[in-house]
Amino acid sequence: MEIIDKIKRKVSVGLIALLSHATMAPACTGAKQMAMGWAGITTSDNTHAIYWNQAMMHYLKYLRVSYTQLIGDTESIRYDDIFSAVVPVSNKLTLGLQAMNSRQSLTDIVDEDITWAKFAGGLKLNSKFSVGCAITPKYTNDKRGDVERDDFLFDYEVSGLFEEDNLLIKGDELRLGFLMKFWSGLDGEAFNLRPGASYTVDDKIGELTIAANYYSALHPFAAATGLKIPVIGGPGIRIGMEQKISVYDLGDLYLRFGLDDSGMGGAFAYGFGYTDGERTVNVAFKNNNGIKYGLLEVEVNILPVKGYGDNKAGELLPVLGGEGL
């Protein structure tokens, strides 16, 4: 009986760890990013740069806010709300705030409820290089079997971006980037390194972007060196494609497809978006191990910021820190 009890305990621990890992992926944010298979490290030129790569926040030249809501199987995976806001402080420094409550409850064994706010900053160093960082205080209520814990924890992130235009042909753009997460959880601290690349080229109907990320790049390094590096998630490849279709003066349409193979057995995603330059609507759908869900998102410009766009003198939001930073 003692041997059987030991086997049961080991199976239970393994199952809980597996399910805990399986619930992490849906906590990613952004309908555009979901539709592109979560390949968001170098494609997040919207408010969700706060989550994916803070070094990309300089793409936003307005005080811009977004709201994201989960659609589909909300019983297993739930985003109560995701609010994001980005404001350029100067022509180089951009600040962002993102707040979210999520719950993942795939079985009676694992029930995780997390409420967090992410405070982010991005700094454009020059025409090619940008850096970013974020700190995320979070309140966690975690139930695993008969064990339940409440904790107030912090996550930390650093990120970077390299951009090169007209690399192969006129009008193309190459982006290389990374996100390094220092994660705190009930099982201790862990790291997650996500390098990514994307290539955009003008085509006859708009722009075509191909992107790829490697999720949890520290796994192969840990295996090769034998070092016991506390890593979280993955490893796996995330691939995404976006086709922009310019519709004259009506705005731009986006068709997106992606594949997420970051240790989840593979998950195909797709979606679309529309923008008129001021307002953007993005929708994404995904089938993750039989759980069908998606994200519906609205993003809008609130106020123009001094020194950007087609703004006229007297109609500008004052730059908080001045343009010289």
DRENDO-1510 file (C-alpha; in Angstrom, 1 decimal, always signed):
<recs>
REC; n; res; u; v; w
REC; 1; MET; +0.0; +0.0; +0.0 .
REC; 2; GLU; +2.9; +2.3; +0.8 .
REC; 3; ILE; +4.3; +1.8; -2.7 .
REC; 4; ILE; +0.9; +2.5; -4.3 .
REC; 5; ASP; +0.5; +5.7; -2.2 .
REC; 6; LYS; +3.9; +6.9; -3.4 .
REC; 7; ILE; +3.0; +6.3; -7.0 .
REC; 8; LYS; -0.3; +8.1; -6.6 .
REC; 9; ARG; +1.5; +11.1; -5.0 .
REC; 10; LYS; +4.0; +11.2; -7.9 .
REC; 11; VAL; +1.3; +11.0; -10.5 .
REC; 12; SER; -0.7; +13.8; -8.8 .
REC; 13; VAL; +2.3; +16.1; -8.5 .
REC; 14; GLY; +3.1; +15.5; -12.2 .
REC; 15; LEU; -0.5; +16.1; -13.3 .
REC; 16; ILE; -0.7; +19.3; -11.3 .
REC; 17; ALA; +2.6; +20.5; -12.7 .
REC; 18; LEU; +1.4; +19.7; -16.3 .
REC; 19; LEU; -1.9; +21.4; -15.8 .
REC; 20; SER; -0.3; +24.4; -14.2 .
REC; 21; HIS; +2.0; +24.7; -17.2 .
REC; 22; ALA; -0.9; +24.4; -19.6 .
REC; 23; THR; -2.7; +27.3; -18.0 .
REC; 24; MET; +0.1; +29.8; -18.5 .
REC; 25; ALA; -0.2; +30.4; -22.3 .
REC; 26; PRO; -3.7; +31.9; -22.3 .
REC; 27; ALA; -2.5; +34.7; -20.0 .
REC; 28; CYS; -0.8; +36.4; -23.0 .
REC; 29; THR; -2.5; +39.6; -24.2 .
REC; 30; GLY; -3.6; +41.1; -27.5 .
REC; 31; ALA; -6.0; +40.0; -30.2 .
REC; 32; LYS; -3.4; +40.8; -33.0 .
REC; 33; GLN; -0.8; +38.8; -31.2 .
REC; 34; MET; -3.1; +35.8; -30.6 .
REC; 35; ALA; -4.1; +35.7; -34.3 .
REC; 36; MET; -0.4; +35.6; -35.2 .
REC; 37; GLY; +0.3; +32.6; -33.0 .
REC; 38; TRP; +1.6; +34.8; -30.1 .
REC; 39; ALA; +4.5; +35.9; -32.3 .
REC; 40; GLY; +4.4; +39.3; -30.7 .
REC; 41; ILE; +8.0; +40.2; -29.8 .
REC; 42; THR; +8.6; +42.3; -32.9 .
REC; 43; THR; +5.0; +42.8; -34.2 .
REC; 44; SER; +3.4; +44.6; -31.2 .
REC; 45; ASP; +3.1; +48.1; -32.6 .
REC; 46; ASN; +0.0; +48.7; -30.5 .
REC; 47; THR; -0.8; +49.1; -26.8 .
REC; 48; HIS; +0.1; +45.5; -26.1 .
REC; 49; ALA; +3.7; +46.4; -26.6 .
REC; 50; ILE; +3.4; +46.9; -22.8 .
REC; 51; TYR; +3.2; +43.1; -22.5 .
REC; 52; TRP; +5.2; +41.8; -25.4 .
REC; 53; ASN; +8.1; +44.2; -25.9 .
REC; 54; GLN; +8.2; +47.6; -24.2 .
REC; 55; ALA; +10.9; +48.8; -26.6 .
REC; 56; MET; +8.2; +48.9; -29.3 .
REC; 57; MET; +6.0; +51.5; -27.5 .
REC; 58; HIS; +7.6; +54.3; -29.4 .
REC; 59; TYR; +5.4; +53.3; -32.4 .
REC; 60; LEU; +2.5; +54.9; -30.6 .
REC; 61; LYS; +2.5; +58.7; -31.2 .
REC; 62; TYR; -0.8; +59.4; -29.4 .
REC; 63; LEU; -2.3; +58.9; -26.0 .
REC; 64; ARG; -3.8; +55.5; -26.9 .
REC; 65; VAL; -6.0; +53.1; -24.9 .
REC; 66; SER; -7.5; +49.7; -25.6 .
REC; 67; TYR; -10.0; +47.3; -24.1 .
REC; 68; THR; -9.8; +43.5; -24.6 .
REC; 69; GLN; -12.5; +40.9; -23.8 .
REC; 70; LEU; -12.4; +37.1; -24.0 .
REC; 71; ILE; -14.9; +35.3; -26.2 .
REC; 72; GLY; -15.6; +31.6; -26.5 .
REC; 73; ASP; -15.0; +29.1; -23.7 .
REC; 74; THR; -15.0; +31.6; -20.8 .
REC; 75; GLU; -15.7; +28.8; -18.3 .
REC; 76; SER; -12.2; +27.3; -18.7 .
REC; 77; ILE; -10.2; +30.4; -19.4 .
REC; 78; ARG; -11.4; +33.9; -18.4 .
REC; 79; TYR; -10.1; +37.4; -18.9 .
REC; 80; ASP; -12.4; +39.6; -16.8 .
REC; 81; ASP; -11.0; +42.6; -18.6 .
REC; 82; ILE; -7.7; +43.9; -20.1 .
REC; 83; PHE; -7.2; +47.6; -20.1 .
REC; 84; SER; -4.1; +49.1; -21.7 .
REC; 85; ALA; -2.9; +52.7; -22.1 .
REC; 86; VAL; +0.2; +54.2; -23.7 .
REC; 87; VAL; +1.3; +57.8; -23.6 .
REC; 88; PRO; +4.4; +59.3; -25.3 .
REC; 89; VAL; +6.2; +61.5; -22.7 .
REC; 90; SER; +8.7; +62.8; -25.3 .
REC; 91; ASN; +9.9; +61.9; -28.8 .
REC; 92; LYS; +12.0; +59.2; -27.2 .
REC; 93; LEU; +10.4; +58.1; -24.0 .
REC; 94; THR; +7.0; +56.3; -23.8 .
REC; 95; LEU; +5.1; +55.0; -20.7 .
REC; 96; GLY; +2.4; +52.4; -20.5 .
REC; 97; LEU; +0.0; +50.8; -18.0 .
REC; 98; GLN; -1.8; +47.5; -18.4 .
REC; 99; ALA; -4.3; +46.0; -15.9 .
REC; 100; MET; -5.9; +42.6; -16.0 .
REC; 101; ASN; -7.6; +39.9; -14.0 .
REC; 102; SER; -7.4; +36.3; -15.3 .
REC; 103; ARG; -8.6; +32.9; -14.1 .
REC; 104; GLN; -7.5; +29.6; -15.6 .
REC; 105; SER; -9.5; +26.6; -14.3 .
REC; 106; LEU; -9.1; +23.6; -16.6 .
REC; 107; THR; -9.9; +21.0; -13.9 .
REC; 108; ASP; -10.8; +20.8; -10.3 .
REC; 109; ILE; -7.1; +20.3; -9.5 .
REC; 110; VAL; -5.8; +23.6; -10.7 .
REC; 111; ASP; -7.7; +26.9; -10.2 .
REC; 112; GLU; -5.5; +30.1; -10.6 .
REC; 113; ASP; -6.8; +33.6; -10.2 .
REC; 114; ILE; -4.3; +36.5; -10.9 .
REC; 115; THR; -4.9; +40.2; -10.7 .
REC; 116; TRP; -2.0; +42.4; -12.0 .
REC; 117; ALA; -1.0; +45.8; -13.2 .
REC; 118; LYS; +2.0; +46.2; -15.5 .
REC; 119; PHE; +3.9; +49.5; -15.4 .
REC; 120; ALA; +6.1; +49.9; -18.5 .
REC; 121; GLY; +8.6; +52.2; -20.1 .
REC; 122; GLY; +10.2; +52.3; -23.5 .
REC; 123; LEU; +13.2; +54.4; -24.7 .
REC; 124; LYS; +14.2; +55.0; -28.3 .
REC; 125; LEU; +18.0; +55.3; -28.3 .
REC; 126; ASN; +18.3; +56.1; -32.0 .
REC; 127; SER; +16.8; +55.2; -35.4 .
REC; 128; LYS; +17.8; +51.6; -35.0 .
REC; 129; PHE; +17.8; +50.6; -31.3 .
REC; 130; SER; +15.2; +50.8; -28.5 .
REC; 131; VAL; +15.0; +49.3; -25.0 .
REC; 132; GLY; +12.3; +48.8; -22.5 .
REC; 133; CYS; +11.4; +47.5; -19.1 .
REC; 134; ALA; +8.4; +46.7; -16.9 .
REC; 135; ILE; +7.5; +45.9; -13.3 .
REC; 136; THR; +4.3; +43.9; -12.6 .
REC; 137; PRO; +2.9; +43.7; -9.0 .
REC; 138; LYS; +0.3; +40.9; -8.9 .
REC; 139; TYR; -2.0; +39.3; -6.4 .
REC; 140; THR; -2.3; +35.5; -6.9 .
REC; 141; ASN; -4.9; +33.1; -5.5 .
REC; 142; ASP; -3.7; +29.6; -6.4 .
REC; 143; LYS; -5.5; +26.4; -5.7 .
REC; 144; ARG; -3.9; +23.0; -6.4 .
REC; 145; GLY; -5.8; +20.1; -5.1 .
REC; 146; ASP; -6.5; +20.7; -1.4 .
REC; 147; VAL; -3.7; +23.4; -1.2 .
REC; 148; GLU; -4.7; +27.1; -1.5 .
REC; 149; ARG; -2.4; +30.1; -1.2 .
REC; 150; ASP; -2.6; +33.8; -1.5 .
REC; 151; ASP; +0.5; +35.8; -2.4 .
REC; 152; PHE; +1.5; +39.3; -3.5 .
REC; 153; LEU; +4.4; +39.0; -5.9 .
REC; 154; PHE; +6.4; +41.0; -8.5 .
REC; 155; ASP; +7.5; +40.2; -12.0 .
REC; 156; TYR; +10.2; +42.1; -13.9 .
REC; 157; GLU; +11.0; +42.4; -17.6 .
REC; 158; VAL; +13.6; +43.9; -19.9 .
REC; 159; SER; +13.3; +44.1; -23.7 .
REC; 160; GLY; +15.1; +45.4; -26.7 .
REC; 161; LEU; +14.5; +46.1; -30.4 .
REC; 162; PHE; +16.6; +46.5; -33.5 .
REC; 163; GLU; +15.1; +48.0; -36.7 .
REC; 164; GLU; +16.6; +48.1; -40.2 .
REC; 165; ASP; +14.8; +49.6; -43.2 .
REC; 166; ASN; +15.5; +49.0; -46.9 .
REC; 167; LEU; +17.6; +46.0; -46.1 .
REC; 168; LEU; +17.0; +43.9; -49.2 .
REC; 169; ILE; +14.6; +45.9; -51.3 .
REC; 170; LYS; +13.2; +49.5; -51.0 .
REC; 171; GLY; +10.5; +49.8; -48.4 .
REC; 172; ASP; +11.2; +46.6; -46.5 .
REC; 173; GLU; +11.8; +46.4; -42.7 .
REC; 174; LEU; +13.6; +43.9; -40.5 .
REC; 175; ARG; +13.0; +43.8; -36.8 .
REC; 176; LEU; +15.0; +41.8; -34.2 .
REC; 177; GLY; +13.9; +41.8; -30.6 .
REC; 178; PHE; +13.8; +40.0; -27.3 .
REC; 179; LEU; +11.8; +39.9; -24.0 .
REC; 180; MET; +13.4; +38.6; -20.8 .
REC; 181; LYS; +10.9; +37.9; -18.0 .
REC; 182; PHE; +11.8; +37.4; -14.4 .
REC; 183; TRP; +8.8; +35.6; -13.1 .
REC; 184; SER; +7.7; +35.0; -9.5 .
REC; 185; GLY; +5.2; +32.3; -8.6 .
REC; 186; LEU; +4.2; +29.9; -5.8 .
REC; 187; ASP; +7.0; +27.5; -6.8 .
REC; 188; GLY; +9.7; +30.2; -6.7 .
REC; 189; GLU; +11.4; +32.4; -9.2 .
REC; 190; ALA; +11.9; +31.6; -12.9 .
REC; 191; PHE; +13.2; +33.1; -16.1 .
REC; 192; ASN; +11.8; +33.2; -19.6 .
REC; 193; LEU; +13.7; +34.5; -22.6 .
REC; 194; ARG; +11.8; +35.1; -25.9 .
REC; 195; PRO; +13.8; +36.2; -28.9 .
REC; 196; GLY; +11.9; +37.2; -32.1 .
REC; 197; ALA; +12.2; +38.5; -35.6 .
REC; 198; SER; +9.9; +39.8; -38.3 .
REC; 199; TYR; +10.3; +40.9; -41.9 .
REC; 200; THR; +7.8; +43.3; -43.6 .
REC; 201; VAL; +7.7; +44.0; -47.3 .
REC; 202; ASP; +5.4; +46.1; -49.5 .
REC; 203; ASP; +3.3; +44.1; -51.9 .
REC; 204; LYS; +0.7; +45.0; -54.5 .
REC; 205; ILE; -2.2; +45.3; -52.0 .
REC; 206; GLY; -0.5; +46.6; -48.9 .
REC; 207; GLU; +2.2; +45.1; -46.7 .
REC; 208; LEU; +3.1; +41.5; -45.8 .
REC; 209; THR; +4.7; +40.6; -42.5 .
REC; 210; ILE; +6.2; +37.3; -41.5 .
REC; 211; ALA; +7.2; +36.8; -37.8 .
REC; 212; ALA; +8.7; +34.1; -35.6 .
REC; 213; ASN; +9.5; +33.9; -31.9 .
REC; 214; TYR; +11.3; +31.3; -29.9 .
REC; 215; TYR; +9.5; +30.7; -26.6 .
REC; 216; SER; +11.7; +30.0; -23.6 .
REC; 217; ALA; +15.0; +30.1; -25.3 .
REC; 218; LEU; +16.9; +29.2; -22.1 .
REC; 219; HIS; +15.7; +25.6; -22.2 .
REC; 220; PRO; +18.3; +24.5; -24.8 .
REC; 221; PHE; +21.0; +26.4; -23.0 .
REC; 222; ALA; +20.2; +24.8; -19.7 .
REC; 223; ALA; +20.2; +21.3; -21.4 .
REC; 224; ALA; +23.5; +21.9; -23.2 .
REC; 225; THR; +25.4; +23.3; -20.2 .
REC; 226; GLY; +23.8; +21.1; -17.5 .
REC; 227; LEU; +23.1; +24.2; -15.4 .
REC; 228; LYS; +19.9; +24.1; -13.4 .
REC; 229; ILE; +18.4; +27.3; -14.7 .
REC; 230; PRO; +14.8; +27.9; -13.3 .
REC; 231; VAL; +13.0; +28.4; -16.6 .
REC; 232; ILE; +9.2; +28.6; -17.2 .
REC; 233; GLY; +7.2; +27.4; -20.2 .
REC; 234; GLY; +8.1; +26.0; -23.6 .
REC; 235; PRO; +10.3; +25.6; -25.4 .
REC; 236; GLY; +8.7; +26.0; -28.8 .
REC; 237; ILE; +8.3; +28.1; -32.0 .
REC; 238; ARG; +5.6; +30.7; -32.6 .
REC; 239; ILE; +5.0; +31.7; -36.2 .
REC; 240; GLY; +2.7; +34.4; -37.5 .
REC; 241; MET; +1.7; +36.2; -40.7 .
REC; 242; GLU; -0.1; +39.4; -41.3 .
REC; 243; GLN; -1.4; +40.8; -44.6 .
REC; 244; LYS; -2.3; +44.4; -44.6 .
REC; 245; ILE; -4.8; +45.5; -47.3 .
REC; 246; SER; -5.1; +49.2; -47.9 .
REC; 247; VAL; -8.6; +50.2; -48.9 .
REC; 248; TYR; -8.0; +53.7; -50.4 .
REC; 249; ASP; -9.3; +56.4; -47.9 .
REC; 250; LEU; -11.5; +53.9; -46.0 .
REC; 251; GLY; -8.6; +52.6; -43.9 .
REC; 252; ASP; -6.7; +49.3; -43.6 .
REC; 253; LEU; -7.8; +45.7; -43.3 .
REC; 254; TYR; -5.6; +43.0; -41.7 .
REC; 255; LEU; -5.7; +39.2; -42.2 .
REC; 256; ARG; -3.7; +37.2; -39.7 .
REC; 257; PHE; -2.7; +33.6; -39.2 .
REC; 258; GLY; -0.4; +31.9; -36.7 .
REC; 259; LEU; +0.8; +28.7; -35.1 .
REC; 260; ASP; +1.8; +28.4; -31.5 .
REC; 261; ASP; +3.9; +25.3; -30.7 .
REC; 262; SER; +5.4; +26.5; -27.4 .
REC; 263; GLY; +5.0; +23.2; -25.5 .
REC; 264; MET; +1.2; +23.1; -25.9 .
REC; 265; GLY; +1.1; +20.5; -28.6 .
REC; 266; GLY; +0.5; +23.1; -31.4 .
REC; 267; ALA; -2.4; +25.5; -31.7 .
REC; 268; PHE; -3.6; +27.2; -34.9 .
REC; 269; ALA; -4.9; +30.8; -34.7 .
REC; 270; TYR; -6.4; +33.3; -37.0 .
REC; 271; GLY; -8.1; +36.7; -37.0 .
REC; 272; PHE; -8.6; +40.0; -38.7 .
REC; 273; GLY; -8.4; +43.7; -37.9 .
REC; 274; TYR; -9.5; +47.1; -39.2 .
REC; 275; THR; -8.2; +50.6; -38.6 .
REC; 276; ASP; -9.1; +54.0; -39.9 .
REC; 277; GLY; -6.0; +55.5; -38.3 .
REC; 278; GLU; -7.8; +56.7; -35.2 .
REC; 279; ARG; -9.7; +53.6; -34.1 .
REC; 280; THR; -8.8; +49.9; -34.4 .
REC; 281; VAL; -10.8; +46.7; -34.0 .
REC; 282; ASN; -9.0; +43.4; -33.8 .
REC; 283; VAL; -10.6; +39.9; -33.4 .
REC; 284; ALA; -8.7; +36.6; -32.9 .
REC; 285; PHE; -9.7; +32.9; -32.6 .
REC; 286; LYS; -7.8; +29.9; -31.3 .
REC; 287; ASN; -8.3; +26.2; -30.6 .
REC; 288; ASN; -6.0; +25.2; -27.8 .
REC; 289; ASN; -6.1; +21.5; -26.9 .
REC; 290; GLY; -9.9; +21.5; -27.6 .
REC; 291; ILE; -10.6; +24.8; -25.8 .
REC; 292; LYS; -12.0; +27.2; -28.3 .
REC; 293; TYR; -11.7; +30.8; -27.4 .
REC; 294; GLY; -10.7; +34.2; -28.8 .
REC; 295; LEU; -10.2; +37.9; -28.1 .
REC; 296; LEU; -12.2; +40.9; -29.1 .
REC; 297; GLU; -10.4; +44.2; -28.9 .
REC; 298; VAL; -11.0; +47.9; -29.5 .
REC; 299; GLU; -8.1; +50.4; -29.5 .
REC; 300; VAL; -8.5; +54.2; -30.0 .
REC; 301; ASN; -6.4; +57.4; -30.0 .
REC; 302; ILE; -7.5; +59.8; -27.3 .
REC; 303; LEU; -5.4; +62.9; -27.8 .
REC; 304; PRO; -2.5; +63.8; -30.2 .
REC; 305; VAL; +0.9; +64.4; -28.6 .
REC; 306; LYS; +3.1; +67.4; -29.4 .
REC; 307; GLY; +5.5; +66.8; -32.2 .
REC; 308; TYR; +3.8; +63.9; -33.9 .
REC; 309; GLY; +1.5; +63.2; -36.8 .
REC; 310; ASP; -0.3; +66.0; -38.7 .
REC; 311; ASN; -1.2; +68.0; -35.6 .
REC; 312; LYS; -1.4; +71.7; -35.8 .
REC; 313; ALA; -0.1; +74.2; -33.3 .
REC; 314; GLY; -2.6; +75.0; -30.6 .
REC; 315; GLU; -4.3; +71.5; -30.9 .
REC; 316; LEU; -1.6; +69.5; -29.1 .
REC; 317; LEU; -1.4; +67.6; -25.9 .
REC; 318; PRO; +1.7; +69.0; -24.1 .
REC; 319; VAL; +4.6; +66.6; -23.9 .
REC; 320; LEU; +5.0; +65.7; -20.2 .
REC; 321; GLY; +8.8; +65.6; -20.1 .
REC; 322; GLY; +9.7; +67.9; -23.0 .
REC; 323; GLU; +11.0; +66.9; -26.4 .
REC; 324; GLY; +14.6; +66.9; -25.5 .
REC; 325; LEU; +14.7; +63.7; -23.5 .
</recs>
